[in-house]
Structures are given as structure tokens and as C-alpha cells.
Amino acid sequence: MSDLNKLNGNSKDEQLEQYRTDDKGKKLTTNQGLKVAEDEFSLKAGERGPTLMEDFHFREKMTHFDHERIPERIVHARGFAAHGEFELYESLSDYTKADFLGNTSKKTPVFVRFSTVAGSRGSAETVRDARGFATKFYTDEGNYDLVGNNIPVFFIQDAIKFPDLVHALKPEPHNEMPQAASAHDTFWDFVANNQESAHMVMWAMSDRAIPRSFRMMEGFGVHTFRLVNAEGKAHFVKFHWKPVLGTHSLVWDEAQKISGKDPDFHRRDLWESIENGDYPEYELGLQIIAEEDEFNFDFDILDPTKLWPEEDVPVKIVGKMTLNRNVDNVFAETEQVAFHPGHVVPGIDFSNDPLLQGRLFSYTDTQLSRLGGPNFHELPINRPVCPFHNNQRDGISRHTINKGQVSYHKNSLAANTPSTTPEAEGGYVHYQEKVEGRKIQSRSESFKDHFSQATLFWNSMSDPEKQHLKNAFSFELGKVKSKSVQQQVVDMFAHVSLELATAFAEAIDAVPPKGEDSAVTKKSPALSQLNTTQSPKTRKVGVIVGSTISGEVAEILQALSSNGIQAECISDKLGKRTADNGAELEIMHTFLTASSVLFDAIYVVGGSGDNAMFKKEALHFANEAFTHYKPIGGTHEGLHWLKEAELAGNPGVVIGEGKEDFVSSFSDAIAVHRHWDRQL
Ligand code: HDE
């Protein structure tokens, strides 16, 4: 991390600075501060004798090591995080009294952790899964956590079913397979027998579940929350994060190959972008519904399996979050951060969504075993930047030294302090919603339509996206062993789309569905990724260069870089190469260390003196990129090779003699991201 980014007036960063330590250049000591003279050999009775118990340094070092691990998160174990800040474009004080949403002159420090859901802590990152998108805002009124996902709906409607969902999704207990995958019997058995999952399953089988980058995915608060203004007036709200670079995905074959070639693909991408100064940016959007309009929709706004179509309830863009600093220590920050949807500030409140209500219990509870006790709020990453005082005391690993004799409320010995704060002065008061009813355990009638929005999602997809859905269902159910479960899923998704269910029924040799297709014809264009922002910025191009390099290539790479594109050279060996105009190029990868799947585009230059093996390797990169619909460029020798291989002439394959034309056409092709109109 560059020191320039540190201590830039960011109050969380300043607070963390007190806890940072740098061991470089220091003397090695025990944890008691004793200088250590020997760290390579334990204390033994004689050169070849047994180790002695009195070797306190050995014991301390080994004991600490033995206890280095903590339980991984029960879900969202595999994650990566970064620091940043949030700026507000316009005051929302008409809707909420939350200071960080009212005051446009403030920059609020944030910490964001992205994650997969199903896999364990060491699993690959490009698996098919929802992604967690959890943001901690360190506001002056306390921490506010927006603990969301990159999919706007959820599998279940009531929190009581979460343990069942997760048991079904996680590796099967008798043989602990498969890791980080939903393609197995128990998951699909759960789906077929809990049909409220239909809508989220559509998202999970779509390209949304294989994002290209954490920087290129949307975030959603999922539940309906409440904004409450200073007059006590409330509105329902849904939160969105919109990535400035647009929402982009991998293709499934590529995602699986990346899992082997670079299981850290997403964290590497985030880490390197921040190190390069290409700071990931997301705009905050709000969908707002007046309380009096609660019942004006053909779905229940409390149902977390439903989204609010953006065409019906527009997303109001209100601010921007920029991630500009990597962590110093992944364990201390990313692993120990504790999010909780119940961490709110005045002006933000809950709705009666039964999934949200259950989450409000689970998130503190889980930290007690994960972080070992009730004092996890004292860990540096979790501390608010504003002061905090109460009568909570003691417990495992208490850091705070509370002075004084009083630790109870009410008291006279400390003049009844710490004292409560009236609402008008910033005390949190729960929204006084009128609630009455019988105690019942049932599903509301208004939560019983499981398929209309699943069909809305299907209807909104472009042709390539529909094909990807068919392929994903065919893949996942192709891995399911139970014929009965396969058939149940076919019959279930016939309610969503006959075309979809018929396609995967054929692929898995199940009985094709019969009956009427869904009557839902509505579409929401905002759901298709074909309608997202297209930009070549920060795209990574693998440039295949040979032993001799024309000076023009160095100029082309320079011009691509001025369009925000990152070019990295690949060849048969590492090292520096000098182009014929004297420019120096660094070969960062070889055919062994790189793979086309790690790049957004491939540019083949080649070299006249290169042998047949070199050309074969170069074309292997180009051909694989072609099957993943990626932009391909060719100049110099590469131009002829792409022609010979019959790749030239296809959509998204740019060959060029002239530098200017090539750079602009190739940059445009890169901005498109994937060329679906290619005939494979
Ligand atoms: Fe979570 N979830 N969840 N979840 N969730 C956890 O909390 C839970 C749900 C989400 O980067 C756990 O600290 C229940 C929806 C994210 O640290 C746990 C239910 C959404 C993260 C938990 C849900 C999420 C978690 C595990 C159903 C999107 C990772 C570790 C009622 C809005 C946060 C932890 C991080 C983590 C419980 C459903 C998002 C066990 C009971 C819906 C992003 O408390």
C-alpha cells in the first residue's frame, strides 16, 4: 500500500494506525518483550539430546502457532476486502435523518468484504455462486452495515429455513463433496421441495453467478428496509450498488478453468486494481416506496424472493463509494470483520421481512463462536470511529479498561451516566409501526406466488443469456444422480418457462414438461447484462510477442494503455525484450505461467523468427479466447496466423495494418467484453 493513501483524513484509517506495527528492522522478542538470542534451535540436553520443557520461547512460539486458526464463517467463508470512502451526491434528509445520507460535505470511511457463499475459506473464487457484498460505513453516529449480495432476491422467505438451505447447498455430509458447488443432489432436492427458491435459482444459474470481477458486479441490500426522516415519516427502501464499470461476467467453461489456473482470480483482480490506482467505484442507488403505496404492487414488498422492477420503481442514484486502499493484514481486517444487518444508525430501520428479522438474530450469535466471545466489537476493524460507552463489562479478551466503580443503570454514584440520549439529540428510537395479530406459523397468502418474477427474469434475458441459463441447468442437473430429483426440477421450472425446462429436460434425458407456458409476458430490460455500461477501462490484454518486436508494437501498447487497457506480454521465456525502435518490453508471463482464461482479450503479434511450437502456443491462446467470445487482435506475424487459423473475419477479431485503426477498433472490441454473435 502506498503511504500516500494512508492517513488522508480518513477517520477509520487514523484509528487503525494506532494498531499497526511493522516488525521490519526490529529485534526479535518473546511476547513478554524479552530479546531472543536463538530462533532456529530448541533448547536440548546435549547436541543430540531431547528438547527441554524450560524452553519458554519454543513453547510460546508453538502454542501461538497451534491456535492461529479460528472457525471459518459458516457461510461466506471465502472473502476478500478493501477500504474506501463513500461520498453523497445529494442530501436525502427528506427521507432519512441518517447524517451520512444527509450531509454532502462528508466522506464516510467504508470497509467492504466480497465473498462467495458456499465454499470453504480456501476454495476457488470463480465458482457458480451468489457473491456477498458487505459494506461497513464508519459513520459519526455509529457503524452502519449494509450486508448484501450481488443477487437482489433470496432462496427462501423465512429465516427458519436458512440452516436447511445451507445444509443442502454445502458439500454433502457423508463424503464432503462437492466443494463450492451447487451441482449436486441435495441442493436440487432442496430447490424442488422449496419452490419459493425458483426466482433466486434463475439468478444463480445466470451469468450473474460467475462475475468477471468484484469490480463489475452489482450489490443489493435484498430486503426492504425503512428510511425515517427527522419528522418521523417513513418510506420503504431497497439499496443498490451499481458498478461504474458495468456488470460483466465470465463464461462457464472459462470460470471452471480459472478455478484451476488461478483460484485467487477475484482477490488478485481487486488487489491489483487498487495497487494500480484503478480504484473500484460503485454508485449507491435507492428504490423508494411511500408507506401508503405498500399494497400497490402485484407482489408483497416484504417478500425477499421479489425484486422491485427498476422500470416500475426507478433507482435514484445518490452517491458513490470508492475502494482505494488494500488491507495491511488479511486476518486482522478481512477475517475478523464482523458484519450485522442490525448495525443501523438513526434514520434507517427494518421492515417485517421474515428473512431480515431472522438475520437480526444470527449475525451476533455467529461471531460468538467465530471470534470467541462478546468483545469482537473491540477489534480494530470493528470499532466505530465515534466514542462508545455503556455498562457492558468483562468477557474473553476484553481490551477496554473501564475505570470507576459504576457499571449499571440507573445510578446516582455517576450521576446516572453513561446516560441515554433523547431522539431529538440523536438517540436511536425504533420506528413505531403499529403491529397486531395472532401468533401464527404460516406463509402469508401474499408470499405464495413463486414463479411470476422467475418468468420476468427469463423474459428479460437476451438470447445468449437464455442459452447460458439452459446450459447451466443442463450442467447442474447433469451432475445430479437422482432421476427423481432431476424430474422434479424439470416439472418445477416448467412453471417458469417451458422453453427452458424442455431444453434441460432433453439434455439430461428427463421427461419433457407438458402443459401451458407461463402467462407472464412482462420484461425488465434492466435485468439483462447486455444493457450494461461498456468500457475498455482496466481490461487486461495478453499480448503474445516473439523474439523480434517491431517498434510499432510498443507504440500500440502505449496507445492501448492510454485507453485504460492493461497490456501484459506473454512469450516463451521471461525477461526484457528490446523492440527495433529501442523501446523495452517486459515479458511478464510465459506460455507455462499464463493462460488465455486469465485475460479479457488476446493480441497476437508473434515474430518472424519464431518456430512452429511458438506459433502453436500462440494459436492455442487465440483459439481458446475465441471459444470464450473474447476480443482477439492480430498485427504483424499474428495477423497472418489469425488469417490462416480462420479466426480473422469473425466478430470481435480485429486485425490491422495501420496502428491508429487497429488501436481504436481493438479498444472498441474490448469494450464490448464478449462477442456473442460469433459462430462457434
Ligand atoms: Fe447472511 N450470514 N444470512 N445473508 N450473509 C452470514 O454471518 C444468515 C442472507 C450475507 O463478509 C453469517 O458473520 C441468515 C441474505 C453476507 O463477513 C451468518 C440468513 C443476505 C455475509 C449469516 C442469511 C446475506 C453473510 C456467517 C437468512 C443478502 C458475509 C458469518 C435469514 C442480503 C459477511 C457471519 C462478511 C454472512 C446468517 C441470509 C448476506 C451465519 C440466518 C438474504 C454478505 O450470520
Boltz pocket constraint, residues with backbone or C-beta under 6 A from the ligand:
constraints:
  - pocket:
      binder: B
      contacts: [[A, 73], [A, 74], [A, 75], [A, 76], [A, 79], [A, 113], [A, 114], [A, 115], [A, 131], [A, 132], [A, 133], [A, 134], [A, 147], [A, 148], [A, 149], [A, 151], [A, 154], [A, 158], [A, 159], [A, 160], [A, 162], [A, 220], [A, 221], [A, 222], [A, 223], [A, 334], [A, 337], [A, 338], [A, 339], [A, 354], [A, 355], [A, 356], [A, 358], [A, 359], [A, 362], [A, 363], [A, 364], [A, 366], [A, 367]]
      max_distance: 6.0
